Every structure is written in structure tokens, then in C-alpha cells.
Amino acid sequence: MDMGGCAAGEPFALRVLGDSMVPEFDDGCIIIIDPAGVIENGCYVLAVHEDEYIFRQLIIDDGRYFLKPLNDGYETLGIPNIDAVKGIIVQKAGTRRHHRKHYG
């Protein structure tokens, strides 16, 4: 992923595309990803699945890893290991204070 001149460990921003993570993250909202963040069960992550970057909630169940959408219209995907996670979502930006939220 080309992070536009950011160092590998620096947080960076991305725009959410699609509705797989509604109602928490609407299409077009900005999220801040920390590549060095602490990965925990239930955190929101940027991960690689089938050679594409994907934004989902990480579920760890009995040593297995899953990428779960918040929108039930999408399927939960398995990933082989934690190395597929490239960063955790630490903030949702917004134009109004009540739209902003911190995670992790």
C-alpha cells in the first residue's frame, strides 16, 4: 500500500468505501489507522484478504481469525493468521464533534 510518504509505523487516514461497516462507519467517513496499534479481539482493523485491503471487525475465536462486517448483508471472512492485519482503526473523524469517536 502506498501511504503517500508516511513512515511504515505512522498512523494514516483512509476514506470508508461502501456500506459493509454501517451503522458504525458510514460510506465516505474518514478513519485513522495505526499500523503499530495493539491488536485485540473485537477491534476494527485494516487487513489483507485475497490480495486486497479490507476494513472489518477482527474476531478471534479459539485461535482462528475472522473479519466480520457490521452489516449483516456481507459475509464474515476467515484469515490465516494475525499477520494479515495491517493496522487498527483508532479514530473515526467527522465534521462535527459528535461524529468523532476514538477506538482501541
N, C-alpha and C positions, 0 to 999 in steps of 0.2 A: 504494500500500500504506500503510495506517495503521500507523505504527510506535509508536503509543502514547506520543507525546510525545518520542520520540528525535529529535535533530537528524539531518538527512539523511546526514551523514557518520559518525555514531556507529555502532559495532557493536551488533547486536541479536541476540536468540535466537529460534529457532523450533523447534517440535517436528516431527520427521520423521513423515510420514503415509504408510503403505504400505510395500511391500517392493521397490520398484524399485532401491534402492541397497544391498541386502544383498549380501554379508555385512559390508561395512564399516560401514554405518549401518542399524541395526535400526529397525523401526517403533516410534515412541514416543521415540526418543532425541532429545536436545536438541543442536542445532548453533548455533554462533555465527557470524554473517555480518558481514563487514567490507565496507561499501559502497565504501570507499576502497582496498581491497586491490589488490595487483598481480595482474593477470590474465595467466596463463601457460598454455600447452598442458598438459593433464593435471590442472589444478587443479579442485577441486569448486566449483561455482557455483550461485547462485540467479539464474535468468534468466526472461525473459518469452517464452513460446511460445504463439501463438494467444490472446493476451489473458489468459493465466493464468500464475501463477508456478510454476516447476518447479525441482527440485533435481536436478542431474546433474553428470557429469564433462565438462568442456569439452575438446573435441578440435579442434585447429587443424590442418588438412591442406591445404596448397597454397593458402592464402588463403581457404579455406572454413571455416565454423564449425559444429560439431556438438555436441549434448547427448547424451551416452552414459550409459545406465543401467549399473549394475554387475550387475544381474540380467538374464541373457540372455532372460528371458521378456518383456522390454519392448524396443521399437524405439528405435534411435538417431534423433534428430530434427535436422534442419537449422535453423539460424537465419540470418537475412540478414546480420547483422554483429555486431560486438562490443558495440554499443550495447544489445543485448538482455540482456547480463549486468548484473545489478544489485548484485552483491556476490560475494565469495568466502568459502567456508567456511574459517574459521581455527582452529576448535576443535570437538571433539565432547566434550560434557560427560558425566559419568557419576557415579553414586553411589559408586563405588569408584575408587581411584586408577588401577588397571589398565584401567578403562573409558575414561579420559580420554585424548585424543590431540590434538596440535596439527598443523595443516596449514599449508602456504604459508610 
